[in-house]
């Protein structure tokens, strides 16, 4: 069945055929781990409510991790072009109109709200981004009224018999744009809307506000939420700087999810208590963290480099030998995969809103991969000899590309360790100061977290 706005809630064969490919590209672009998906009730009316920080990628993150064909609500301004509207409708995305779209357009929301009732009854899931707009900070913005309105209008129209459940979903991106950065999708416990029926019947605005506050409160549990605006940068840096130490203090054996998430939440909670009770010391820690971060950027290092006081020459040499031995494999993968990698990167150079970068890159990758890889597979089948090469090249294309990318990252890390070692030998003043700031942060956090 072709997807139109009138039938958007129905299962689509072509959508079902395309979806595994979209999910594969999404989870290849972002290394995705899922936690607590078992919290989602089966065969019930569900609304997913994720935090919103990475534009279209937030919707694709949900799509890649749920088993049904959910329908999404998104801001109407991205539907302005007819071609884009058709693509978004095929992707099961409906527009929500805001006052900035023009007062006359707000009337269109009535038809959208009626359609959401059909979606909910179909039990494939409705995805609402309750913050309304994305942001570039790891914090929960004030939720819009839309989610409460949609829920209660649907319940009221059906005699309060739908028993809708809202699933808060925390999305945590280690980096919003970088290829192969990590995505953590954290499903929360269901919120039973029935708990707010009586409050809504007595006073609709109060009932909607109570539900909205509950959604916000629950969502904060499953996402990285840095509420302190004054010291936001300090929090954002220290949650990475002190992460290995916090993981050990909590008794976790590794940095895998959800351990990483819980450790960062613990760091943020400790910093909240510290900044509130020790304002003067908080200023000193913030000042030191800012100096540390400036020197880190100046020296072109990352936090992980300082987690070891020194690196062994044997380890550096062994890493170099690995890079040398596998250089031909890197070149093979890099040459074959350079075009589909670099074209989306170049095409997004001038995008003003960085939160749209990964969304555009991924959509371009979906198109370029088909245009580029299919001809290579066909050509290799006709040109390459012997027969096993005809099979080997298509089978290794994707894996070779991923290997080459991680080889490149590994080479950068090797060079960072080498530079760090040389600067340590020659007592580089900036590095000595960086280490001093780093040690101050670690020692202070040791005190704060005891």
VMD Tcl script that draws the C-alpha trace (Angstrom):
set ca {
  {0.00 0.00 0.00}
  {1.34 3.45 -0.96}
  {1.60 5.82 1.99}
  {-0.55 8.95 1.98}
  {-1.53 11.18 4.87}
  {-4.97 9.53 4.85}
  {-3.53 6.00 5.28}
  {-0.35 6.82 7.17}
  {-1.30 4.64 10.14}
  {-1.58 1.49 7.97}
  {1.31 -0.91 7.50}
  {3.06 -0.38 4.17}
  {4.77 -3.13 2.19}
  {7.24 -0.78 0.46}
  {8.00 0.96 3.76}
  {8.61 -2.47 5.32}
  {10.97 -3.41 2.48}
  {12.95 -0.16 2.72}
  {13.07 0.05 6.49}
  {15.77 -2.59 7.15}
  {18.08 -0.66 4.82}
  {17.34 2.65 6.61}
  {17.84 1.00 10.00}
  {21.14 -0.54 8.85}
  {22.49 2.81 7.64}
  {21.31 4.54 10.84}
  {22.92 2.00 13.18}
  {26.07 1.97 11.05}
  {26.38 5.76 11.16}
  {25.78 5.78 14.93}
  {26.85 2.73 16.92}
  {23.55 2.14 18.68}
  {22.85 0.39 21.97}
  {19.36 -0.09 23.41}
  {18.36 -0.41 27.05}
  {15.07 -1.49 28.61}
  {13.07 -1.97 25.40}
  {11.25 -4.66 27.34}
  {9.55 -1.78 29.21}
  {7.37 -1.16 26.14}
  {4.01 -2.95 26.51}
  {2.99 -5.17 23.61}
  {-0.26 -4.71 21.67}
  {-1.23 -1.55 23.55}
  {-1.70 2.08 22.59}
  {1.71 3.70 22.94}
  {3.16 7.19 22.58}
  {6.95 7.42 22.54}
  {8.26 10.69 24.02}
  {12.02 11.10 23.37}
  {14.18 14.13 24.13}
  {15.03 16.20 21.06}
  {18.63 17.25 20.36}
  {19.59 15.96 16.92}
  {16.88 16.95 14.41}
  {15.60 14.11 12.18}
  {18.10 11.68 13.73}
  {16.00 11.59 16.91}
  {13.11 10.12 14.92}
  {15.39 7.68 13.09}
  {16.84 6.57 16.42}
  {13.38 5.49 17.56}
  {12.63 3.90 14.19}
  {15.83 1.85 14.33}
  {15.04 0.45 17.78}
  {11.30 -0.34 17.83}
  {9.65 -3.29 16.13}
  {6.50 -1.60 14.76}
  {5.96 1.05 12.05}
  {5.44 4.14 14.24}
  {4.13 7.48 13.00}
  {6.01 10.67 13.91}
  {4.93 14.26 14.49}
  {7.35 16.98 13.37}
  {7.32 20.73 12.93}
  {5.48 21.83 9.82}
  {8.14 24.15 8.35}
  {10.19 21.18 7.07}
  {7.21 20.15 4.88}
  {7.20 23.31 2.75}
  {8.61 21.77 -0.42}
  {6.34 19.25 -2.17}
  {9.13 16.75 -2.77}
  {10.20 16.89 0.87}
  {6.57 16.55 1.95}
  {6.19 13.34 -0.08}
  {9.40 11.89 1.34}
  {8.41 12.75 4.92}
  {4.93 11.30 4.42}
  {6.47 8.10 3.07}
  {8.60 8.04 6.23}
  {5.33 8.26 8.23}
  {5.88 11.79 9.52}
  {2.96 14.20 10.06}
  {3.30 17.99 10.44}
  {2.39 19.98 13.53}
  {1.77 23.67 12.91}
  {3.00 26.38 15.26}
  {2.19 30.07 15.61}
  {5.44 30.91 13.79}
  {4.05 29.05 10.76}
  {1.27 31.64 10.58}
  {-1.98 31.93 12.54}
  {-3.99 30.79 9.53}
  {-2.08 27.50 9.46}
  {-3.01 26.54 13.03}
  {-6.40 25.35 11.82}
  {-4.63 22.52 9.98}
  {-3.75 20.97 13.34}
  {-7.35 19.86 13.87}
  {-7.09 17.41 10.96}
  {-3.70 16.24 12.23}
  {-5.03 15.65 15.75}
  {-7.94 13.64 14.31}
  {-5.48 11.56 12.30}
  {-3.41 10.84 15.42}
  {-6.46 9.12 16.90}
  {-6.44 6.71 13.94}
  {-2.70 6.18 14.48}
  {-3.13 5.46 18.17}
  {-5.95 3.00 17.63}
  {-3.82 1.14 15.10}
  {-1.29 0.35 17.90}
  {1.84 0.88 15.80}
  {2.95 3.69 18.07}
  {2.97 7.47 17.83}
  {6.22 9.38 18.36}
  {5.96 12.91 19.76}
  {9.04 15.03 20.49}
  {7.52 16.89 23.45}
  {10.14 19.67 23.57}
  {8.95 20.83 20.14}
  {12.34 22.06 18.94}
  {15.80 20.55 19.05}
  {18.74 22.07 20.88}
  {22.48 21.61 21.03}
  {22.74 21.15 24.80}
  {22.28 18.02 26.85}
  {19.38 19.30 28.88}
  {15.62 18.95 28.79}
  {13.85 22.03 27.49}
  {10.38 23.06 28.66}
  {7.83 20.67 27.19}
  {5.15 22.00 24.85}
  {1.44 21.49 25.47}
  {1.01 19.36 22.33}
  {1.59 15.96 23.89}
  {-0.98 16.51 26.66}
  {-3.52 17.95 24.25}
  {-3.19 15.07 21.78}
  {-3.45 12.47 24.55}
  {-6.53 13.90 26.24}
  {-8.34 14.82 23.00}
  {-7.88 11.23 21.86}
  {-9.07 9.83 25.19}
  {-12.03 12.22 25.38}
  {-13.13 11.35 21.85}
  {-13.12 7.67 22.83}
  {-14.83 7.89 26.20}
  {-11.52 7.60 28.09}
  {-11.22 3.95 27.07}
  {-7.97 4.00 25.07}
  {-5.75 3.62 28.15}
  {-2.84 5.35 26.41}
  {0.63 4.79 27.81}
  {3.49 7.23 27.29}
  {7.03 5.82 27.09}
  {9.75 8.37 27.91}
  {12.85 7.65 25.81}
  {16.25 9.12 26.58}
  {18.54 9.64 23.59}
  {22.20 10.24 24.34}
  {24.61 11.02 21.48}
  {28.35 11.06 22.26}
  {28.64 13.43 19.29}
  {25.80 14.79 17.19}
  {27.57 14.73 13.81}
  {30.56 12.38 13.83}
  {30.30 9.15 11.89}
  {30.54 6.07 14.16}
  {29.97 8.03 17.35}
  {27.70 6.30 19.86}
  {23.97 6.51 20.45}
  {22.30 5.22 23.62}
  {18.52 4.67 23.41}
  {17.08 4.31 26.91}
  {13.41 3.29 27.20}
  {11.67 4.33 30.41}
  {8.81 2.90 32.44}
  {5.32 3.51 30.94}
  {3.31 6.48 32.18}
  {-0.36 5.47 32.52}
  {-2.44 8.39 31.29}
  {-5.44 6.92 33.14}
  {-3.88 8.24 36.36}
  {-4.77 11.75 35.17}
  {-8.31 11.18 33.89}
  {-10.03 12.57 36.98}
  {-7.79 15.64 37.18}
  {-8.50 16.38 33.52}
  {-12.27 15.92 33.86}
  {-12.38 18.33 36.79}
  {-10.05 20.91 35.26}
  {-8.68 20.22 31.74}
  {-5.81 22.77 31.82}
  {-4.64 21.46 35.21}
  {-4.90 17.84 34.08}
  {-2.82 18.58 30.96}
  {-0.20 20.44 33.00}
  {0.07 17.62 35.53}
  {0.63 15.08 32.75}
  {3.17 17.30 31.03}
  {5.08 17.75 34.30}
  {5.06 13.99 34.83}
  {6.43 13.34 31.35}
  {9.21 15.88 31.95}
  {10.05 14.38 35.35}
  {10.20 10.84 33.97}
  {12.13 11.79 30.84}
  {14.87 13.41 32.94}
  {15.56 10.00 34.52}
  {16.50 8.44 31.18}
  {18.60 11.18 29.56}
  {21.66 13.30 30.32}
  {20.09 16.44 31.75}
  {22.44 19.25 32.80}
  {20.13 21.77 34.44}
  {22.83 24.13 35.72}
  {23.13 26.81 33.02}
  {25.84 28.84 34.77}
  {28.24 25.88 34.90}
  {26.96 23.93 31.90}
  {30.38 23.77 30.19}
  {32.04 22.59 33.40}
  {29.51 19.79 33.83}
  {29.77 18.82 30.16}
  {33.55 18.45 30.36}
  {33.83 16.81 33.77}
  {31.30 14.10 32.93}
  {33.93 12.84 30.44}
  {37.09 13.72 32.41}
  {35.99 11.91 35.57}
  {34.06 9.09 33.89}
  {36.66 6.27 34.37}
  {36.99 7.10 38.07}
  {33.21 7.27 38.57}
  {32.69 3.93 36.84}
  {35.16 2.32 39.28}
  {33.51 3.99 42.28}
  {30.14 2.60 41.26}
  {31.62 -0.88 40.96}
  {31.06 -1.20 37.21}
  {33.51 -3.43 35.33}
  {33.51 -1.53 32.03}
  {32.33 1.61 30.22}
  {29.67 -0.16 28.20}
  {26.08 1.06 28.33}
  {24.17 1.48 30.56}
  {27.17 1.75 32.94}
  {28.47 4.81 31.10}
  {25.07 6.51 31.39}
  {24.62 5.82 35.12}
  {28.15 7.03 35.87}
  {27.57 10.31 34.04}
  {24.24 10.80 35.85}
  {26.04 10.25 39.16}
  {28.71 12.82 38.26}
  {26.03 15.38 37.40}
  {24.15 14.71 40.66}
  {27.33 15.17 42.71}
  {28.14 18.40 40.87}
  {24.61 19.68 41.52}
  {25.07 19.21 45.26}
  {28.58 20.69 45.17}
  {27.73 23.86 43.20}
  {24.72 24.54 45.44}
  {26.55 24.14 48.75}
  {30.02 25.48 47.76}
  {29.55 28.47 45.41}
  {33.10 29.82 45.82}
  {34.78 26.45 45.26}
  {32.46 25.83 42.33}
  {33.76 29.00 40.65}
  {37.35 27.83 41.13}
  {36.56 24.38 39.69}
  {34.77 25.99 36.74}
  {37.70 28.33 36.11}
  {40.20 25.44 36.21}
  {37.99 23.33 33.93}
  {37.80 26.18 31.40}
  {41.59 26.57 31.42}
  {41.99 22.82 31.07}
  {39.61 22.73 28.11}
  {41.34 25.64 26.33}
  {44.74 23.98 26.69}
  {43.29 20.66 25.55}
  {42.05 22.29 22.33}
  {45.29 24.24 21.90}
  {47.36 21.03 22.10}
  {44.85 19.10 19.94}
  {44.34 16.39 22.53}
  {41.21 14.61 23.77}
  {40.28 13.78 27.38}
  {41.31 10.13 27.06}
  {44.96 11.01 26.40}
  {45.46 12.23 29.96}
  {43.89 9.18 31.59}
  {47.34 7.57 31.58}
  {50.34 9.40 33.05}
  {52.55 7.89 30.33}
  {52.46 5.47 27.40}
  {55.01 2.69 26.98}
  {57.31 2.81 23.98}
  {56.63 -0.89 23.42}
  {52.91 -0.19 23.16}
  {53.43 2.73 20.78}
  {55.79 0.66 18.63}
  {53.39 -2.31 18.63}
  {50.55 -0.04 17.51}
  {52.78 1.31 14.74}
  {53.52 -2.23 13.53}
  {49.80 -3.00 13.47}
  {49.16 0.12 11.37}
  {52.00 -0.80 9.02}
  {50.87 -4.43 8.54}
  {47.26 -3.49 7.87}
  {48.01 -0.45 5.68}
  {47.09 -2.35 2.44}
  {43.69 -3.28 3.91}
  {43.17 0.36 4.89}
  {43.99 1.54 1.37}
  {41.67 -1.06 -0.17}
  {38.74 0.01 2.00}
  {39.49 3.72 1.78}
  {39.75 3.80 -2.02}
  {36.54 1.85 -2.55}
  {34.53 3.78 0.05}
  {35.96 7.31 -0.15}
  {33.31 8.76 -2.47}
  {30.21 7.69 -0.48}
  {31.96 8.88 2.68}
  {33.22 12.27 1.53}
  {30.27 13.47 -0.59}
  {27.84 13.85 2.39}
  {30.62 15.53 4.39}
  {31.29 18.12 1.66}
  {27.57 18.63 1.00}
  {26.94 19.64 4.62}
  {29.82 22.10 5.01}
  {27.56 25.16 4.75}
  {24.63 24.00 6.89}
  {24.06 26.73 9.46}
  {22.34 24.59 12.11}
  {24.88 21.90 13.13}
  {22.07 19.75 14.57}
  {20.88 19.07 11.01}
  {24.28 17.89 9.78}
  {24.00 14.19 10.63}
  {20.36 14.09 9.43}
  {21.31 15.44 6.00}
  {24.41 13.26 5.80}
  {22.44 10.15 6.58}
  {19.70 10.92 4.03}
  {22.38 11.57 1.40}
  {24.09 8.31 2.34}
  {20.84 6.42 1.82}
  {20.74 7.70 -1.77}
  {24.48 7.66 -2.59}
  {25.00 4.13 -1.30}
  {22.54 2.77 -3.87}
  {23.87 4.90 -6.71}
  {27.50 4.06 -5.92}
  {27.65 0.49 -4.61}
  {25.28 -1.23 -7.01}
  {27.36 -0.28 -10.11}
  {30.54 -1.42 -8.33}
  {28.98 -4.79 -7.56}
  {27.79 -5.18 -11.18}
  {31.15 -4.10 -12.65}
  {33.09 -6.43 -10.35}
  {30.88 -9.34 -11.45}
  {31.82 -8.78 -15.11}
  {35.41 -7.54 -14.87}
  {37.12 -9.31 -11.99}
  {38.86 -12.67 -12.32}
  {39.09 -15.29 -10.90}
  {35.54 -16.09 -9.82}
  {36.21 -15.71 -6.10}
  {37.08 -12.05 -6.56}
  {33.60 -11.48 -8.02}
  {32.22 -12.66 -4.66}
  {34.90 -11.26 -2.35}
  {34.67 -7.59 -3.42}
  {30.87 -7.18 -2.90}
  {31.01 -9.07 0.41}
  {33.86 -6.98 1.81}
  {32.82 -3.50 0.57}
  {31.02 -2.36 3.73}
  {33.35 -4.10 6.19}
  {36.42 -2.74 4.40}
  {35.02 0.77 4.62}
  {34.31 0.45 8.34}
  {37.75 -1.07 8.92}
  {39.41 1.82 7.07}
  {37.51 4.40 9.09}
  {38.46 2.82 12.42}
  {42.03 2.31 11.17}
  {42.16 6.07 10.48}
  {40.84 6.86 13.97}
  {43.36 4.40 15.42}
  {46.16 6.12 13.49}
  {45.11 9.50 14.91}
  {45.14 8.04 18.42}
  {48.58 6.53 17.82}
  {49.88 9.93 16.73}
  {48.26 11.59 19.77}
  {50.01 9.13 22.12}
  {53.30 9.74 20.31}
  {52.98 13.54 20.58}
  {51.95 13.23 24.23}
  {55.02 11.10 24.95}
  {57.42 13.50 23.21}
  {55.93 16.54 24.94}
  {56.22 14.72 28.27}
  {59.90 13.92 27.62}
  {60.71 17.51 26.73}
  {58.63 18.92 29.61}
  {56.39 21.00 27.37}
  {55.09 23.89 29.52}
  {51.55 23.77 28.11}
  {51.30 20.02 28.67}
  {52.64 20.36 32.23}
  {49.99 23.00 32.91}
  {47.33 20.80 31.31}
  {48.31 17.89 33.55}
  {48.20 20.19 36.56}
  {44.65 21.27 35.73}
  {43.63 17.68 35.03}
  {44.99 16.50 38.38}
  {43.19 19.33 40.19}
  {39.88 18.30 38.60}
  {40.38 14.62 39.47}
  {41.33 15.36 43.08}
  {38.47 17.78 43.55}
  {35.99 15.29 42.09}
  {37.42 12.60 44.40}
  {36.51 14.88 47.32}
  {33.08 15.74 45.90}
  {32.10 12.12 45.24}
  {33.31 10.66 48.57}
}
mol new
graphics top color blue
foreach p $ca { graphics top sphere $p radius 0.5 }
foreach p [lrange $ca 0 end-1] q [lrange $ca 1 end] { graphics top cylinder $p $q radius 0.2 }
display resetview
